[in-house]
Amino acid sequence: MTLDERDGPRDECGVFGIYAPERDVSRLAYFSLYALQHRGQESAGIAAVDLGGHIMTQRDLGLVSQVFDEQSLRALAGDLAVGHVRYSTTGSNAWENSQPVWRSDRHEIALAHNGNLTNAVELHAELRGRGVAFSSTSDSEIIAALIATHAADRVEDAIADVIPRLRGAFSTVVLTKEKVIAFRDPSGLRPLVLGQLDDRYCVASESCGFDIINAKLLRDVLPGEMVCLGERGIETRRVVVGSREAFCVFEHIYFARPDSRMGGQVLQVSRGKMGENLWREAPVEADLVIAVPDSGNAAARGLARASGLPQDDGFVKNRYVARTFIQPGQELRKHGLRLKFNPLPEVVAGKRLVVVDDSIVRGNTTRQIVEMLRVAGAAEVHMRISAPPIKHPCYYGIDMSTREEMIAHGRTVEEVAKELGCDSLHYLSIEGVYDAIGGSAETHCDACFTGHYPLADGDSANGKFALELPLARA
């Protein structure tokens, strides 16, 4: 049993890859993963290789700073590397499911994957039927096995043949003895960007992974594109053209770091505009704007700008709290959120508050936040959320609750406000989101809000632990 710090959607994974024979590639991978840590906190790993040598991999449960030290990074010396930080979306949080996945079948590769395959069970059964063995229950090893066992002489040809067989979301980096190969699903559901470090190249889930190593953001890896990084620089190939682009709109709202660039904008700016749009859609008589830190910070600043209301810190946040595996005990359990947030009565007492956050899923955390503010003396609590109501689960690499657990499922906004105990509640409209990011529904996936899944099999995908039973039978 874990005491989660918030009940919002869980981050998925972060990936990184680099070809730079003159550089300390494992150290660069370490720092890039450090910048991508927000995308997954369950496990971390790096695989590296000297040109033509054998791939070395280190991976373990824990944060990047817990898994690696100076000694382990020196042991991972090489000319090219890939790295991964994980939050599990298929397969449990076990060491066997940490990445990069290493396989040495017909080809020796290490693979790091962000996303979720919707046809994982079918592919797993097919490979098992061919006698292919698995050591994990993650869909990432399915991709690795399809590539590593492929009959093609070149890994890039194997990948080009495998990509059309995969369904769902997959932003993936593969390490071979000579190259780093990155590829993205035909709808571009999860992010993947290409960067340049002097005359060498790298890939990462977000541009913040480049900033920390002084690499330059070049462009997105295109949906359905395969990019090879090697001695000849960049070689690209559009393997599959999807029926439509469907980039996850929640990356703009919450998942990606605010200093990352997506769609040509720094997300801090986009999220500020979401706050401005929130105020335009639902002004209210109030005295003070406060954010639920840190997720609501940018939108709260935007709302304060648009409203002319003062903004202050209504909570002090303990930034040293990660997920804890220590049971708090019955007496402390109901106060568990105070591990993370402590309200400031001197700031909020007697005030009509506009409280800004980025999302509500189950509502447990928001309910406790409202209650804490009431106890601290707030006169009114008006919740403003910089995303539409989340009513549908994600099958493309984000761990959300089931429909039945979602507080907005089957309830009106007024009913949700009553459940939360707040005086008023307004969710930003989907139109307000797209206005803020300068995008449209035609090029994004907003299924968690609308229920319109961009892939044909999107609403019938496999569960998180779908591969656990087949492995147990092996």
Residue pairs with C-beta under 8 A, 6 or more apart in sequence:
1 327
2 323
2 324
2 325
3 323
3 324
3 326
3 327
3 328
3 333
3 336
3 339
4 323
5 321
5 322
5 323
5 339
5 340
6 295
6 340
6 365
7 361
7 362
7 363
7 364
7 365
7 366
7 401
8 254
8 295
8 358
8 359
8 360
8 361
8 365
9 250
9 254
9 255
9 359
9 361
9 390
9 394
9 398
9 399
9 400
9 448
10 87
10 89
10 398
10 399
10 400
11 38
11 39
11 40
11 41
11 87
11 255
11 398
12 39
12 40
12 87
12 89
12 114
12 115
12 116
12 190
12 255
12 397
12 398
12 399
13 39
13 40
13 84
13 85
13 86
13 87
13 89
13 99
13 112
13 113
13 114
13 115
13 205
13 397
14 33
14 36
14 37
14 38
14 39
14 40
14 84
14 85
14 114
14 204
14 205
14 206
14 209
15 36
15 82
15 83
15 84
15 112
15 113
15 114
15 171
15 172
15 173
15 192
15 203
15 204
15 205
16 29
16 32
16 33
16 36
16 82
16 83
16 84
16 112
16 173
16 202
16 203
16 204
16 205
16 209
17 80
17 81
17 82
17 83
17 112
17 173
17 174
17 175
17 180
17 182
17 202
17 203
17 204
17 229
18 25
18 28
18 29
18 32
18 80
18 81
18 82
18 180
18 197
18 200
18 201
18 202
18 203
18 229
19 25
19 79
19 80
19 179
19 180
19 200
19 201
19 202
19 229
19 230
20 28
20 79
20 80
20 197
20 200
20 202
21 51
21 79
21 80
21 200
22 200
23 197
23 200
24 73
24 77
25 48
25 78
25 79
25 80
25 81
26 46
26 48
26 73
26 76
26 77
26 78
26 81
27 73
28 81
28 197
28 202
28 213
29 46
29 48
29 81
29 82
29 83
30 46
30 64
30 68
30 73
30 83
31 212
31 213
32 83
32 202
32 204
32 209
32 210
32 212
32 213
33 44
33 46
33 64
33 83
33 84
33 85
33 209
34 64
34 65
34 212
35 206
35 208
35 209
35 211
35 212
35 257
36 85
36 204
36 205
36 206
36 208
36 209
37 63
37 64
37 85
38 255
38 257
39 85
39 87
39 114
39 205
39 206
39 255
40 84
40 85
40 86
40 87
41 63
41 85
41 87
41 322
41 323
42 61
42 86
42 87
42 88
42 93
42 98
43 59
43 60
43 61
43 62
43 67
43 84
43 85
43 86
43 93
43 95
43 97
43 98
43 99
44 59
44 60
44 62
44 63
44 64
44 66
44 67
44 68
44 83
44 84
44 85
44 86
44 98
45 57
45 58
45 59
45 60
45 67
45 83
45 84
45 98
45 99
45 100
45 112
46 57
46 58
46 59
46 68
46 76
46 81
46 82
46 83
46 84
46 100
47 55
47 56
47 57
47 58
47 76
47 81
47 82
47 83
47 100
47 102
47 110
47 112
47 175
48 55
48 56
48 76
48 77
48 78
48 80
48 81
48 175
49 55
49 56
49 78
49 79
49 80
49 81
49 110
49 175
49 176
49 177
50 77
50 78
50 79
51 79
51 80
51 177
51 178
52 177
52 178
53 78
53 177
54 108
54 177
55 102
55 108
55 109
55 110
55 175
55 177
56 75
56 76
56 78
57 100
57 102
57 110
58 67
58 68
58 72
58 75
58 76
59 67
59 84
59 95
59 98
59 99
59 100
60 66
60 67
60 95
60 98
61 67
61 93
61 94
61 95
61 98
63 322
64 85
80 175
80 179
80 180
80 229
81 175
81 180
82 100
82 110
82 111
82 112
82 173
82 174
82 175
82 180
83 100
83 112
84 98
84 99
84 100
84 112
84 113
86 97
86 98
86 99
87 399
88 97
88 138
88 399
88 464
89 115
89 116
89 397
89 398
89 399
89 464
90 116
90 117
90 120
90 137
90 138
90 139
90 140
90 462
90 464
90 466
90 467
91 97
91 136
91 137
91 138
91 139
91 464
91 465
91 467
91 468
92 137
92 465
92 468
94 136
94 137
96 135
96 136
96 137
97 136
97 137
97 138
97 140
99 111
99 112
99 113
99 138
99 140
100 110
100 111
100 112
100 175
101 110
101 111
101 112
101 113
101 136
101 138
101 140
101 141
101 144
102 108
102 109
102 110
102 144
103 109
103 111
103 141
103 144
103 145
103 148
104 148
105 132
105 145
105 148
105 149
106 148
106 149
106 150
106 151
107 147
107 148
107 149
107 150
107 155
107 158
107 176
108 148
108 176
108 177
109 144
109 147
109 148
109 155
109 174
109 175
109 176
110 174
110 175
111 140
111 143
111 144
111 147
111 172
111 173
111 174
111 175
112 140
112 172
112 173
113 139
113 140
113 143
113 170
113 171
113 172
114 169
114 170
114 171
114 172
114 190
114 191
114 192
114 205
114 397
115 168
115 169
115 170
115 171
115 172
115 185
115 189
115 190
115 396
115 397
116 139
116 168
116 169
116 395
116 396
116 397
116 461
117 123
117 139
117 142
117 143
117 166
117 167
117 168
117 169
117 170
118 167
118 168
118 395
118 396
118 455
118 457
118 458
118 460
118 461
118 462
119 166
119 167
119 168
119 457
120 139
120 142
120 168
120 462
120 466
120 467
121 462
121 466
121 467
121 470
123 142
123 146
123 165
123 166
124 134
124 139
124 142
124 467
124 470
125 470
127 134
127 142
127 145
127 146
127 149
128 134
128 470
128 474
130 149
132 145
132 149
133 474
134 141
134 142
134 145
134 471
134 474
135 141
136 471
137 465
137 467
137 468
137 471
138 467
139 467
143 162
143 166
143 170
143 172
144 174
146 158
146 162
146 165
147 155
147 158
147 159
147 162
147 174
150 157
150 158
150 161
150 162
151 158
152 158
152 161
155 174
155 176
155 179
155 181
156 179
156 181
156 226
156 228
156 237
159 174
159 181
159 183
159 226
159 239
160 226
160 237
160 239
163 183
163 185
163 186
163 224
163 226
163 239
163 240
164 239
164 240
166 185
167 455
167 457
168 185
168 189
168 395
168 396
168 397
168 455
168 461
169 185
169 187
169 189
169 190
169 248
169 396
169 397
170 183
170 184
170 185
170 190
171 182
171 183
171 184
171 185
171 189
171 190
171 191
171 192
171 205
171 221
172 182
172 183
172 184
173 180
173 181
173 182
173 203
174 180
174 181
174 182
174 183
178 230
178 231
179 228
179 229
179 230
180 203
180 228
180 229
180 230
181 226
181 227
181 228
181 229
182 192
182 194
182 203
182 221
182 226
182 227
182 229
183 221
183 225
183 226
183 227
183 239
184 190
184 192
184 221
184 222
184 223
184 224
184 225
185 223
185 224
185 242
186 223
186 224
186 240
186 241
186 242
186 243
187 223
187 242
187 243
187 244
187 245
187 246
187 247
187 445
187 454
187 455
188 220
188 222
188 223
188 224
188 242
188 245
188 246
188 247
189 246
189 247
189 248
189 396
189 397
189 445
189 454
190 205
190 248
190 251
190 396
190 397
191 205
191 206
191 220
191 247
191 248
191 251
191 256
191 262
192 203
192 204
192 205
192 220
192 221
193 203
193 204
193 205
193 206
193 207
193 210
193 217
193 218
193 219
193 220
193 221
194 201
194 202
194 203
194 217
194 218
194 219
194 220
194 221
194 227
194 234
195 201
195 202
195 203
195 204
195 207
195 209
195 210
195 215
195 216
195 217
195 218
196 202
196 215
196 216
196 218
197 210
197 213
197 214
197 215
197 216
199 233
200 229
201 218
201 229
201 233
201 234
202 210
202 213
202 215
202 229
203 221
203 227
203 229
204 210
206 256
206 257
206 260
206 262
207 217
207 260
207 261
207 262
208 256
208 257
208 259
208 260
210 216
210 217
211 259
217 261
221 227
222 238
223 241
223 242
223 245
224 238
224 239
224 240
224 241
224 242
225 236
225 237
225 238
225 239
226 236
226 237
226 238
226 239
227 234
227 235
227 236
228 234
228 235
228 236
228 237
244 442
244 443
244 454
245 442
245 443
245 444
246 443
246 444
246 445
246 454
246 455
247 439
247 443
247 444
247 445
248 255
248 396
248 397
248 398
248 444
248 445
249 433
249 434
249 437
249 439
249 444
249 445
249 446
249 449
250 387
250 394
250 398
250 448
251 262
252 262
252 263
252 267
252 270
252 271
252 433
252 436
252 437
252 439
253 271
253 274
253 358
253 359
253 386
253 387
253 433
254 295
254 358
254 359
254 387
255 398
256 262
256 267
257 267
258 266
258 267
258 268
258 271
258 297
258 298
259 266
259 267
259 268
260 266
260 267
261 267
262 270
262 437
263 437
263 438
263 439
264 438
265 437
265 438
267 298
268 298
270 436
270 437
270 438
271 298
271 299
271 302
271 358
271 386
271 436
272 298
272 299
272 301
272 302
272 305
273 302
273 435
273 436
274 298
274 299
274 302
274 386
274 387
274 428
274 432
274 433
274 436
275 298
275 299
275 300
275 301
275 302
275 303
275 304
275 305
275 306
275 356
275 384
275 386
276 302
276 303
276 305
276 306
276 436
277 302
277 428
277 429
277 432
277 433
277 435
277 436
278 299
278 302
278 303
278 306
278 356
278 384
278 385
278 386
278 426
278 428
278 432
279 302
279 303
279 306
279 307
279 384
280 306
280 432
281 426
281 428
281 429
281 432
282 384
282 424
282 426
283 307
284 352
284 354
284 382
284 424
285 352
286 307
286 309
286 351
286 352
286 353
286 354
286 380
286 382
287 309
287 310
287 351
287 352
287 353
287 379
288 309
288 310
288 311
288 312
288 314
288 347
288 348
288 351
288 352
288 353
288 354
289 300
289 303
289 304
289 307
289 309
289 310
289 311
289 312
289 353
289 354
289 356
290 300
290 311
290 312
290 313
290 314
290 315
290 347
290 348
290 353
290 354
290 355
290 356
291 297
291 299
291 300
291 301
291 311
291 313
291 314
291 355
291 356
291 357
292 315
292 341
292 355
292 356
292 357
292 366
292 369
293 313
293 315
293 317
293 341
294 317
295 357
295 358
295 359
296 355
296 356
296 357
296 358
296 386
299 356
299 357
299 358
299 384
299 386
300 311
300 356
301 311
303 309
303 354
303 356
303 384
304 310
304 311
307 354
309 354
312 347
313 344
313 347
314 343
314 344
314 347
314 348
314 353
314 355
314 373
315 341
315 342
315 343
315 344
316 341
316 342
316 344
317 340
317 341
318 339
318 340
318 341
318 342
321 339
321 340
324 339
328 335
328 336
328 339
337 365
337 368
337 369
337 372
338 372
341 369
341 372
343 372
343 373
343 375
343 376
344 376
345 376
345 377
348 373
348 376
348 377
348 378
349 376
349 377
349 378
350 377
350 378
350 379
351 378
351 379
351 380
352 378
352 379
352 380
352 382
353 373
353 378
353 379
353 380
353 381
353 382
354 382
354 384
355 369
355 370
355 373
355 381
355 382
355 383
355 384
355 422
356 384
356 385
356 386
357 366
357 369
357 383
357 384
357 385
357 386
358 385
358 386
358 387
359 385
359 386
359 387
359 390
360 366
360 385
360 389
360 390
360 407
360 408
360 416
360 420
361 390
361 400
361 401
361 405
361 406
361 407
362 401
362 405
362 406
362 407
363 407
363 416
363 419
363 420
366 383
366 420
367 419
367 420
367 421
370 381
370 383
370 420
370 421
370 422
371 421
373 381
374 381
374 421
380 423
381 421
381 422
381 423
382 422
382 423
382 424
382 425
382 426
383 417
383 420
383 422
383 424
383 425
383 426
384 425
384 426
384 428
385 425
385 426
385 427
385 428
386 428
386 433
387 427
387 428
387 433
387 449
388 427
388 428
388 429
388 430
388 433
388 446
388 449
388 450
389 408
389 413
389 416
389 427
389 449
390 400
390 406
390 408
390 448
390 449
391 403
391 406
391 408
391 409
391 448
391 449
391 451
392 403
392 406
392 447
392 448
392 449
392 450
392 451
392 459
393 400
393 401
393 402
393 403
393 448
394 400
394 447
394 448
395 453
395 458
395 459
395 461
396 445
396 447
396 455
396 458
398 448
399 464
400 406
400 448
403 409
407 416
407 419
407 420
408 416
408 427
411 419
413 425
413 426
413 427
414 425
416 425
417 423
417 424
417 425
430 441
430 446
430 449
430 450
433 446
434 440
434 441
434 444
441 450
441 452
445 453
445 454
446 452
447 453
447 454
447 458
447 459
451 459
453 459
